[in-house]
Amino acid sequence: MEETTIYVQQVKTTNPLRTMRRVHLAYEDQLQVPANVDASFQAAESESESEIHAIKLLLPSILDTKWPPSLPPWKIIILPLSGTRTRCFIGFCFSHALGDGMSAIAFHRTFLDALQDDSVVQESRKQDLMHSQSFRPLSPPFDTKAILPISWTFLLSPLLGVYLPASFGFGLNSITPTTWTGSSTFYDPEKFQVGVQIGSIDAATVRKVLGACRAHGSKITGLIHQLIVAALSELLPEGYDNFAAQTAINMRDAVGVSNDEMGLYVAGEVEILNRTHPSPQTTTTTTPTTTFSWTAPKQMTDKLAAAASRTQDQSVGLLRYLSDIRAWTLSKLNQRRDCSYEVSNLGNFRAAGKCERVSVTEMIFAQSADVNGPALDFNVVSVAEGPMTITITWQIGALDLGAGGRSEESDFIGAVCRKLEHALARIWDVDRL
């Protein structure tokens, strides 16, 4: 087993003596270079397609990972791309217990910045690296009473919602019998699998879409919600009238924390969105025939902005009142899901400084399926002046599409992904009519 030795020197402000810790990292545990990926490059028609195909084949094995208790729940995966030494996929894989999606952005920004320093790269080839820093305690918890206060009304709402009719207005969302939420929750550790579908929007289209969003007072997350609803409305069978749409919200600004701070600073907001019924004219033609309505994307944008600035009565703050989180989590198995899908948008990745040696040209963000969470996860990230990637993940069997199994689900998600790509490409043209 290969090992590297990292010397971490800590300076404690209460003690002028410096102490040295020696940490061994086993490469095969925390750093992995997958083998046997050449076939994926040979099967593709283009270099870009081959790279996406190789990453798509790799992601399920990452997302299905069960962290052994003997190892830290994180690892780095390096996948050489296109058989060259000039491009590679570097995945920072970690348990959600350690951090949220923005933590990965902070890691990649810091890592990219370090790679620009030629002296560090040259020195690492000669000897073990020594990193010296002042003592720094862990950041304080995010979901405390002082940071996320909870009112009595909000605290009692989930309990009252169990015993009182929905018409009384208690409970944290308003799902109905005709809300699509996929299958009931289920978990078999031996059969648990995550499905993955990757969609990509080119840089030119992203610029046009962002311009259209700004012109109408909307953010791209609000727009993506409406396009997801349109795609699901067209593809799902009849019998469903609405969707419980959840959005992951970065709360760092609201609590005065930098986006470069790693940790868990995420909340969630759920909104009920009605099923759309497009006319045959708009679903069968390939040219824009109607003006796109920006009312719904702007309304969603405004609601998410208000939620991101509000620290009181955030649902995540209710977790501290649970006496046994494990028991509560287990009690949610074999129950109806609380929402239909989630959108998590990490925004625009931008390097900390100049990229003269190494650069990031594309990013992919994906998360493992949440057994007790939404049926679908739409994970969005883009690169400054570059493309945007939408990665759809789901637990195999969670979509409740019938007896078709994994193949039918993959076909369904593939169709959803294509509709999103097509709709984003057409938004600018439709908006100009």
C-alpha positions as CSV (number, residue, x, y, z in Angstrom):
1,M,0.0,0.0,0.0
2,E,1.4,3.4,-1.0
3,E,1.4,6.0,1.7
4,T,2.1,9.7,1.9
5,T,3.1,11.5,5.0
6,I,1.6,14.9,5.7
7,Y,3.1,16.9,8.6
8,V,0.5,19.3,10.1
9,Q,2.0,21.9,12.4
10,Q,-0.4,23.6,14.7
11,V,0.2,26.8,16.7
12,K,-2.1,27.1,19.7
13,T,-2.7,30.7,20.9
14,T,-2.8,29.5,24.5
15,N,0.6,27.7,24.3
16,P,3.7,29.1,22.6
17,L,5.0,25.6,22.1
18,R,4.5,24.1,18.6
19,T,3.4,20.5,18.4
20,M,3.8,18.4,15.3
21,R,1.3,15.7,14.3
22,R,2.2,13.1,11.7
23,V,-0.8,11.8,9.6
24,H,-0.6,8.9,7.3
25,L,-3.0,8.8,4.3
26,A,-3.3,5.6,2.4
27,Y,-3.6,6.4,-1.3
28,E,-5.8,3.5,-2.1
29,D,-8.3,4.6,0.6
30,Q,-8.5,8.4,0.1
31,L,-7.1,8.8,-3.5
32,Q,-8.4,6.6,-6.3
33,V,-7.6,6.4,-10.0
34,P,-10.2,4.2,-11.7
35,A,-8.9,1.6,-14.2
36,N,-10.4,0.1,-17.4
37,V,-12.2,3.2,-18.7
38,D,-10.6,3.2,-22.2
39,A,-13.6,1.3,-23.7
40,S,-15.9,4.3,-22.9
41,F,-13.7,6.6,-25.0
42,Q,-13.6,4.1,-27.9
43,A,-17.4,3.8,-28.0
44,A,-18.1,7.5,-28.3
45,E,-18.4,9.5,-31.4
46,S,-16.5,12.6,-30.2
47,E,-14.0,13.5,-27.5
48,S,-16.5,15.6,-25.6
49,E,-19.1,12.8,-25.8
50,S,-16.5,10.2,-24.7
51,E,-15.6,12.3,-21.6
52,I,-19.2,12.7,-20.5
53,H,-19.8,9.0,-21.1
54,A,-16.8,7.9,-19.0
55,I,-17.9,10.2,-16.1
56,K,-21.5,8.9,-16.4
57,L,-20.2,5.4,-16.0
58,L,-18.1,6.3,-13.1
59,L,-20.6,8.3,-11.0
60,P,-22.9,5.5,-9.9
61,S,-20.0,3.7,-8.2
62,I,-19.2,6.9,-6.4
63,L,-22.7,7.7,-5.4
64,D,-23.4,4.1,-4.2
65,T,-20.4,4.2,-1.9
66,K,-21.0,3.1,1.7
67,W,-18.3,4.7,3.9
68,P,-16.6,2.2,6.1
69,P,-16.5,3.4,9.8
70,S,-12.7,3.0,9.9
71,L,-12.0,5.7,7.2
72,P,-12.8,9.4,7.0
73,P,-16.0,9.8,4.8
74,W,-14.2,11.6,1.9
75,K,-12.0,10.7,-1.0
76,I,-10.5,12.1,-4.2
77,I,-11.1,10.4,-7.5
78,I,-8.9,11.2,-10.5
79,L,-10.1,10.0,-13.9
80,P,-7.8,10.7,-16.9
81,L,-9.8,11.8,-19.9
82,S,-9.5,11.0,-23.5
83,G,-6.3,9.0,-22.9
84,T,-4.3,12.2,-22.6
85,R,-2.3,13.7,-19.7
86,T,-3.7,17.2,-20.3
87,R,-7.3,16.7,-19.1
88,C,-8.7,14.8,-16.2
89,F,-11.8,14.6,-14.0
90,I,-11.1,15.3,-10.3
91,G,-13.9,14.3,-8.0
92,F,-14.1,15.5,-4.4
93,C,-16.4,12.9,-2.9
94,F,-17.7,13.2,0.6
95,S,-20.5,12.4,3.0
96,H,-23.2,15.1,3.3
97,A,-22.6,14.8,7.1
98,L,-19.3,16.7,6.5
99,G,-20.6,19.5,4.3
100,D,-23.0,20.8,1.7
101,G,-22.6,21.3,-2.1
102,M,-20.9,24.7,-1.6
103,S,-18.2,23.0,0.4
104,A,-17.2,21.2,-2.7
105,I,-17.0,24.5,-4.6
106,A,-14.7,25.9,-1.8
107,F,-12.5,22.8,-2.1
108,H,-12.1,23.0,-5.8
109,R,-11.4,26.7,-5.7
110,T,-8.7,26.3,-3.1
111,F,-7.2,23.3,-4.9
112,L,-7.2,25.0,-8.2
113,D,-5.5,28.0,-6.6
114,A,-2.8,25.8,-5.1
115,L,-2.1,24.2,-8.5
116,Q,-1.1,27.5,-9.9
117,D,1.9,27.7,-7.6
118,D,4.8,26.1,-9.5
119,S,7.1,26.0,-6.5
120,V,4.6,23.8,-4.6
121,V,4.2,21.4,-7.5
122,Q,8.0,21.1,-8.0
123,E,8.6,20.7,-4.2
124,S,6.1,17.9,-4.0
125,R,8.1,15.9,-6.4
126,K,11.2,16.0,-4.2
127,Q,9.9,15.5,-0.6
128,D,6.9,15.3,1.6
129,L,5.0,18.5,1.9
130,M,4.8,20.3,5.2
131,H,1.8,22.5,5.9
132,S,2.0,24.9,8.8
133,Q,-0.9,26.9,10.0
134,S,-2.2,28.6,13.2
135,F,-4.7,26.7,15.3
136,R,-8.2,27.0,14.1
137,P,-11.2,25.5,15.9
138,L,-14.1,24.0,14.0
139,S,-16.9,26.4,13.0
140,P,-19.8,26.6,15.5
141,P,-23.0,24.6,14.7
142,F,-25.3,26.3,12.2
143,D,-28.7,25.1,13.3
144,T,-28.7,26.6,16.8
145,K,-31.5,28.4,18.6
146,A,-29.6,31.7,18.3
147,I,-28.9,31.4,14.6
148,L,-32.1,29.7,13.5
149,P,-34.9,30.6,16.0
150,I,-38.1,28.7,15.8
151,S,-41.5,30.1,16.8
152,W,-44.0,28.1,18.8
153,T,-46.5,28.1,15.9
154,F,-43.9,26.7,13.5
155,L,-42.7,24.2,16.1
156,L,-46.2,22.8,16.7
157,S,-47.2,22.8,13.0
158,P,-45.8,19.4,12.1
159,L,-47.5,17.8,15.1
160,L,-50.8,19.4,14.5
161,G,-50.6,18.6,10.9
162,V,-50.7,14.9,11.8
163,Y,-53.9,15.1,13.8
164,L,-55.9,17.9,12.1
165,P,-57.3,18.1,8.5
166,A,-55.2,19.8,5.9
167,S,-57.9,22.5,5.6
168,F,-56.8,23.8,9.0
169,G,-53.5,25.0,7.4
170,F,-51.0,23.1,9.7
171,G,-48.1,21.1,8.4
172,L,-45.0,22.1,6.5
173,N,-46.3,21.6,2.9
174,S,-49.6,21.0,1.1
175,I,-49.2,17.8,-0.8
176,T,-52.4,16.2,-1.9
177,P,-53.4,12.7,-3.1
178,T,-52.8,13.9,-6.6
179,T,-49.3,15.3,-6.0
180,W,-46.7,13.2,-7.8
181,T,-44.1,12.0,-5.3
182,G,-42.9,8.8,-6.9
183,S,-43.0,5.6,-4.9
184,S,-43.2,5.2,-1.1
185,T,-39.8,5.3,0.5
186,F,-37.9,2.0,0.7
187,Y,-34.4,0.8,1.5
188,D,-32.5,-2.5,0.9
189,P,-28.8,-2.0,1.6
190,E,-27.9,-4.9,-0.7
191,K,-29.9,-3.5,-3.6
192,F,-29.6,0.2,-3.2
193,Q,-28.5,1.8,-6.5
194,V,-28.4,5.4,-7.8
195,G,-29.4,6.3,-11.4
196,V,-27.5,9.1,-13.1
197,Q,-28.3,11.2,-16.2
198,I,-26.1,14.1,-17.3
199,G,-27.3,17.1,-19.4
200,S,-25.1,19.9,-20.6
201,I,-25.9,23.5,-21.8
202,D,-23.2,25.1,-23.9
203,A,-21.7,28.4,-22.8
204,A,-23.3,30.6,-25.5
205,T,-26.8,29.3,-24.6
206,V,-26.1,29.9,-20.9
207,R,-25.2,33.5,-21.6
208,K,-28.4,34.1,-23.5
209,V,-30.6,32.4,-20.9
210,L,-28.9,34.4,-18.1
211,G,-29.5,37.6,-20.1
212,A,-33.2,36.7,-20.5
213,C,-33.5,35.9,-16.8
214,R,-32.0,39.3,-15.8
215,A,-34.3,41.1,-18.2
216,H,-37.4,39.6,-16.5
217,G,-36.2,39.8,-12.9
218,S,-35.7,36.1,-12.6
219,K,-32.9,33.8,-11.6
220,I,-32.0,30.7,-13.5
221,T,-33.1,28.4,-10.6
222,G,-36.7,29.8,-10.8
223,L,-36.6,29.2,-14.6
224,I,-35.3,25.6,-14.2
225,H,-38.2,24.8,-11.8
226,Q,-40.8,25.8,-14.4
227,L,-39.0,23.8,-17.2
228,I,-38.8,20.7,-14.9
229,V,-42.6,21.0,-14.2
230,A,-43.3,21.3,-18.0
231,A,-41.2,18.2,-18.8
232,L,-42.7,16.1,-16.0
233,S,-46.2,17.3,-16.9
234,E,-45.7,16.1,-20.5
235,L,-44.1,12.8,-19.7
236,L,-46.0,11.5,-16.6
237,P,-49.3,9.7,-17.0
238,E,-52.6,11.4,-16.1
239,G,-53.8,11.4,-12.5
240,Y,-51.3,13.9,-11.0
241,D,-52.2,17.6,-10.6
242,N,-49.2,19.2,-9.0
243,F,-45.6,18.8,-7.8
244,A,-44.0,19.5,-4.4
245,A,-40.8,21.3,-5.6
246,Q,-38.0,21.6,-3.1
247,T,-35.0,23.9,-3.4
248,A,-31.8,23.6,-1.5
249,I,-30.9,27.1,-0.2
250,N,-27.4,28.3,0.7
251,M,-27.8,30.2,4.0
252,R,-24.2,31.5,4.3
253,D,-25.1,35.1,3.4
254,A,-28.0,35.1,5.9
255,V,-25.8,34.1,8.8
256,G,-22.7,36.1,7.8
257,V,-20.5,33.2,6.6
258,S,-18.2,33.3,3.6
259,N,-19.0,31.0,0.6
260,D,-15.4,29.7,1.1
261,E,-16.3,28.3,4.4
262,M,-16.8,24.5,4.3
263,G,-19.6,23.0,6.4
264,L,-23.4,22.5,6.5
265,Y,-25.2,25.8,5.9
266,V,-28.1,24.6,3.8
267,A,-31.9,24.9,4.3
268,G,-34.8,23.8,2.1
269,E,-37.9,25.5,0.7
270,V,-40.9,23.6,-0.7
271,E,-43.4,25.1,-3.1
272,I,-46.4,23.4,-4.7
273,L,-46.4,23.9,-8.5
274,N,-49.4,23.0,-10.6
275,R,-49.1,20.6,-13.5
276,T,-49.0,22.4,-16.9
277,H,-51.0,21.4,-19.9
278,P,-49.2,22.5,-23.0
279,S,-51.1,22.8,-26.3
280,P,-50.4,20.3,-29.1
281,Q,-49.0,23.2,-31.1
282,T,-46.2,23.9,-28.6
283,T,-45.3,20.2,-28.0
284,T,-45.1,19.1,-31.6
285,T,-43.3,21.9,-33.4
286,T,-39.6,22.6,-33.3
287,T,-39.9,26.4,-33.8
288,P,-41.1,28.8,-31.2
289,T,-44.8,29.6,-31.6
290,T,-45.8,31.3,-28.3
291,T,-44.2,33.8,-26.0
292,F,-42.8,32.2,-22.8
293,S,-44.5,33.5,-19.6
294,W,-41.9,34.7,-17.0
295,T,-44.5,35.2,-14.3
296,A,-43.9,31.8,-12.6
297,P,-40.1,31.9,-12.7
298,K,-40.1,35.4,-11.2
299,Q,-42.5,34.4,-8.5
300,M,-40.3,31.4,-7.6
301,T,-37.2,33.6,-7.7
302,D,-38.8,36.1,-5.3
303,K,-39.9,33.4,-2.9
304,L,-36.5,31.7,-2.8
305,A,-34.7,35.1,-2.3
306,A,-37.0,35.7,0.7
307,A,-36.4,32.3,2.1
308,A,-32.6,32.7,1.7
309,S,-32.7,35.9,3.8
310,R,-34.9,34.5,6.5
311,T,-33.3,32.8,9.6
312,Q,-36.5,32.3,11.6
313,D,-38.7,29.3,11.1
314,Q,-36.4,27.4,8.8
315,S,-37.4,23.7,8.6
316,V,-33.9,22.5,9.2
317,G,-34.0,24.2,12.6
318,L,-36.7,21.7,13.7
319,L,-34.2,18.8,13.7
320,R,-32.6,19.9,17.0
321,Y,-35.9,19.2,18.7
322,L,-35.8,15.5,17.8
323,S,-34.6,13.3,20.7
324,D,-33.7,10.4,18.4
325,I,-32.9,11.3,14.8
326,R,-32.2,7.7,13.8
327,A,-35.6,6.5,15.1
328,W,-37.3,9.4,13.3
329,T,-35.4,8.6,10.0
330,L,-36.4,4.9,10.3
331,S,-40.0,5.9,10.9
332,K,-40.2,7.6,7.5
333,L,-39.4,4.4,5.6
334,N,-42.3,2.9,3.7
335,Q,-44.1,6.2,3.9
336,R,-45.1,8.7,1.2
337,R,-42.4,11.1,0.2
338,D,-42.6,14.7,1.4
339,C,-41.8,16.2,-2.1
340,S,-41.6,15.4,-5.7
341,Y,-38.1,16.6,-6.7
342,E,-35.3,18.9,-5.5
343,V,-33.3,21.5,-7.4
344,S,-29.8,22.2,-5.9
345,N,-28.0,24.9,-7.9
346,L,-24.4,25.6,-6.8
347,G,-24.2,28.6,-9.1
348,N,-21.2,29.8,-11.1
349,F,-17.8,28.4,-10.3
350,R,-15.1,31.1,-10.6
351,A,-11.4,30.7,-9.8
352,A,-10.0,32.6,-6.9
353,G,-7.2,34.1,-9.1
354,K,-5.6,33.8,-12.5
355,C,-5.3,30.3,-14.0
356,E,-2.0,30.3,-15.8
357,R,-1.1,26.6,-15.3
358,V,-4.3,24.7,-14.7
359,S,-7.9,25.6,-15.3
360,V,-11.4,24.2,-14.8
361,T,-13.4,24.1,-18.0
362,E,-16.5,22.1,-16.9
363,M,-18.0,21.0,-13.6
364,I,-20.4,18.2,-12.6
365,F,-22.3,18.2,-9.4
366,A,-24.2,15.1,-8.2
367,Q,-25.5,13.7,-5.0
368,S,-26.6,10.3,-3.9
369,A,-30.3,9.5,-3.7
370,D,-32.0,10.5,-0.5
371,V,-33.9,7.4,0.6
372,N,-36.4,9.5,2.5
373,G,-36.2,12.5,0.3
374,P,-37.5,13.5,-3.1
375,A,-38.0,11.1,-6.0
376,L,-35.6,13.1,-8.2
377,D,-32.6,15.4,-7.6
378,F,-31.7,18.0,-10.2
379,N,-28.1,19.0,-9.4
380,V,-26.9,22.2,-11.3
381,V,-23.6,23.8,-11.6
382,S,-21.8,26.0,-14.2
383,V,-18.4,27.4,-14.8
384,A,-17.8,31.1,-15.4
385,E,-17.9,31.8,-19.1
386,G,-18.4,28.1,-19.6
387,P,-21.2,25.5,-19.8
388,M,-23.8,24.5,-17.3
389,T,-24.3,20.9,-16.3
390,I,-27.6,19.4,-14.9
391,T,-27.1,16.0,-13.4
392,I,-30.3,14.1,-12.5
393,T,-30.0,11.5,-9.8
394,W,-32.6,9.1,-8.3
395,Q,-32.9,5.9,-6.4
396,I,-33.6,3.0,-8.8
397,G,-37.2,2.1,-8.3
398,A,-38.3,5.4,-6.7
399,L,-40.2,6.8,-9.7
400,D,-43.1,4.4,-9.6
401,L,-43.4,4.1,-13.4
402,G,-44.6,0.6,-13.5
403,A,-43.1,-2.8,-14.2
404,G,-40.4,-1.5,-16.7
405,G,-37.8,-1.4,-14.0
406,R,-34.5,0.4,-14.4
407,S,-34.6,0.5,-18.2
408,E,-38.0,2.3,-18.2
409,E,-36.8,4.8,-15.5
410,S,-33.6,5.5,-17.5
411,D,-35.6,6.2,-20.6
412,F,-37.9,8.5,-18.7
413,I,-35.1,10.5,-17.1
414,G,-33.3,10.6,-20.5
415,A,-36.5,12.2,-22.0
416,V,-36.7,14.7,-19.1
417,C,-33.1,15.7,-19.6
418,R,-33.5,16.2,-23.3
419,K,-36.6,18.3,-22.8
420,L,-34.7,20.5,-20.3
421,E,-31.8,20.9,-22.7
422,H,-34.1,21.7,-25.6
423,A,-36.2,24.2,-23.6
424,L,-33.2,26.1,-22.3
425,A,-31.8,26.3,-25.9
426,R,-35.2,27.7,-27.1
427,I,-35.9,30.1,-24.3
428,W,-34.0,33.0,-25.9
429,D,-35.7,32.6,-29.2
430,V,-39.1,32.2,-27.7
431,D,-38.6,35.3,-25.5
432,R,-37.7,37.5,-28.5
433,L,-41.0,36.9,-30.2
